[in-house]
Structure formats: C-alpha cells, structure tokens
Amino acid sequence: MASPLSPRTVRGALVSVDPANPPPRIVPFQYNPDEVVREISPLQAPSTAGAGTDVRRLWGAGAESIKLTLELDAADNVGEGRPLAGIGVAARLAALELILYPSIAQVVANSLAQAAGVIEILPPQAPLTVLTLGPRLVVPVSLEGLTVTEQAFGPDLSPIRATVAVSARVLTYSDLPVSDPGHALSVVHQGLKEAVALLAPAAALTEEG
C-alpha cells in the first residue's frame, strides 16, 4: 500500500471545451503514457516574405507535434463483476474518438438547412481540445489521428484491453485568433516555459555538484 505521505500522481487528460455547450468534456487517461515524443521545428516564413528573407527571423511560435500511446484495460473490472464492466473500454474509446466527430445535433441541423435550400453551409466549429500532462504541459491541440488497437474482447465482443496511439499538433498564438481561448492558453504556456528556462543554469550547477 502506498504511503499516505506519497505525492499523488497527476493524471493526464484530453479536454474538449465548447463555450456554447458547457461544461467541458474531460477524458482522463486511465494510465499516464510511458513516453511522450515531441517534435519542434521553427515556423516557416510566409509565402509573401519573398526571396532573400533573413533566415534568422522568428515568424512565430515553433511548430510542435506530440505523439503518445495510451493504454486502456478493464480486465480487473470484468473479473470482479463491477457495474458497466461489460462494456470494457468501449466507453473510453468512444469518448476519445468523438473528439474528431461533429455532434449528431450539428449533422442533423446541417442536413435540415441543406434540405431547406441554404446556399452555403459551413462545417461546424470544433470545440477547443486541450492536452494536459501536468502543469508543465497544458496546450491546445488539433488531433491529427488516433490509431486504436483492440487486444482482447468479452463475450459480446466489447473490447477489454486496447492501446490508442495519439498524434496531435500543438496550436499556438500563431495559429489562433486573439479572441480564441486557446490563444491565451498558448501565451501562458510559453510564459511558463520561459520562467522554467531561467532555472537551467542553477539546475546544471546542482547536477554537476
């Protein structure tokens, strides 16, 4: 049994924030990922910059992508006969996958508008999706893909174990308008990163000592 004095582990999550439909939908990770791969590259100059552009200019926040793998396991729940255990990890998989779908209400509304002869039907605006992995990493993201691997099944073929490889692009203040709440979140994230970076020299001296 863990000591009551041990620090509680923060659980990562994906959070969908839709100001028009509060409260936010939170998909907590059952287990935090063992590995997080982050790729960061400089933002490319806009096409209007022209030839001979100073290569040392910073055109905005760095372009960052994140990859991680989530593990979902309901084997213990099924073995102990807990309520709702029969659906395995299907509910958690559905919550993750629906981040990439418009709601049925939006689909029906667009279909009715199309049947009524509306000339231009805009795709629905997606909620703001935020990836949180503790206070160090709370960023708005655009999910680029989910690779779901279902590994075991119950009698009704509901998955009992699964892994989900998540690929996401971090959205920054260079991508979002000032009116978008993700813009402020991106600015705060970079501000915290700059504050932590100030501790680098002291941390290096401590490690050497």
N, C-alpha and C positions, 0 to 999 in steps of 0.2 A: 504493500500500500504506500502511495506517495505521501511524503511528509506534508502536513498542513501548512508548513512554512515555505514549501517549494513554490516558486513563482508559477502562476497559471499561464499555460501556453495560449497565445493569441491564435485564433483560428482565422484563416484566410476566407475570403468570400468574393462573390460577384454580386453586385448590387445594381438593380435597374431602377432608375429614378425617372418617373413621368410626372411632371408638375400637374398635369391635367387629371391624373388618376392616382392620388396618394392613397395609402402610404407606399414607400418604396418596396420593391420585391427583393428579398435577400435570399441568396442561395449560398449558405455556408458550406465550406469544404468539410467533408467528413474527416479527412486526414489532410494535413498540410503537405504540399508536394515535397519530395526529396530533393528536387533540383529545379531551379528556375534559370532558363537561358535567356539572356537579354542581349540583343544586338543593337548597337547605337552607331549611327552614321550622321555626318553633317547634312543639314538641309541643303538641297541643291538650289543653285541660283535660278530665279525665274527666267523664263524664255525671253522676256523683254530686256534682260540685262545686257545682251549683246556680247560680241566677241571682245576679248581683251579685258574682261571683268577681273577685278582684283580678286585673286583666289583666296586671300586672307580674310575676306569679308564673311561675317556670320549672318546668314539670311533669316535666321530664326532658331527656334529650339531644335536640338538634334532629333533626327528621325529614329524612333526606337520601336523595336518589336520584342515581344515576350512570348516564350514558349514554356509550357509546363504540363505535367501529366498528373491528373487527379485519380485517386483510387477510391472506388466505392465498393462496400462489402456489407451485405445484410445476412451473412451466413449465421452469425450468432443469434440474430433476431428470429430467423426461421427456426433454428434449432430449439430455441426457448419458447416458441409458440407465442410470441408477442403480437399484440394487435397490429394490423396492417402489414405484418411481416410478409404476407403472401405476395405483395406487390414487389418484393425485392427492392432493387434500387431504381425501379421504373419511375417513381415519383421524382427522385433527384435528377435522373437523366432528363425527364420531361422539362423540369424547371430550367436546366441548363440550355436545352435545345430551343426552348421557346424564346430565348433572348434574340434569336435570329429570325423570328417569325413576326409578322404583323398580327395583331389580335383578330379573332374572328369577327368582333364587332366592327373593326375597321374594314375588313374584307367585305362584309355584308353592306356597310354604308357605301363603299365604292361601287359595289355591284348595283345597288339601287340607283346611285347617281348616274351610272352608265346607262341603265335601262331608261332613266328619265331624260336622256339625251344631253347630259352635261358634256360640253365640248372638251374641256381639259380636266383630267383627273390626276392630281398629284399623288405620288406614292406617299404613304403615311410616314410621318416623322417618327423615327425610332427613339425610344427612351434613352436617356444618358446611362451608359453602362460604366460602372466603376469597379476596378480591380483593387482589392485591398489585401495586402500581405503584411499586416502590422503597420505601425506608424511610419516606418521607413518608406513604404511603397503604397500610396493611395492615389491612383491615377485614373483618369477617364480613358477608356479604351474602345476600340472598334474590333469586335471579334471577327477574325478572318477565316476561322474554321474550327470545327470540333471533329476529332476522329474518335469514334466510340467503338470500343472492343468489349463485347459481352462474352463473359467467360464461363458462366455456369447458370443453370436455369432450374426453376421449380417445376412442379408437376404441370402447371398451366403455362409453362414456357416464359414466365416472368423472370427477368434476369436477377440473379442473386449476387454476382460479382461483375464488376466492369471497370475498365480504365477509360479515361477521357483525355486525349491529348488536345490541349488548348493552344491555339495560335491567335495572338492578338496584336494589334498595332496601337501604340500609345498615342492618344490625341493630346495635342499641346495648344498653347495660346496662339501658335502659328496656324493651327487648323481651324480653331473655333472662333466665332464672333464674340465680342466683349459681352454681349447680352446672354450668352450661354453659360450656365453654371459651371460647366467643365472648364471654361477659360480661367475662372478664378481658382479652381482646384489645381490646374496645371501651374499657375503662378505660385501658389502656396507650396506645391511640391518642389519646384525649383528653388524657392527660397529656403526651404528646409535643407535641401541638398547643399546649397552654398554655406549654410550655417555649419553643417556637419563637416564640410571640407576644411573649414578653418581649424578643426581639431587634428588634421592629418599630421602636421609637424610634431605636435606633442605626443600623438599616438605612436609615431615612428620611434621617438626617443625612448618611450616606455618599453616598446618591444625590444629595442636594442639592449636596454639595461637589464 
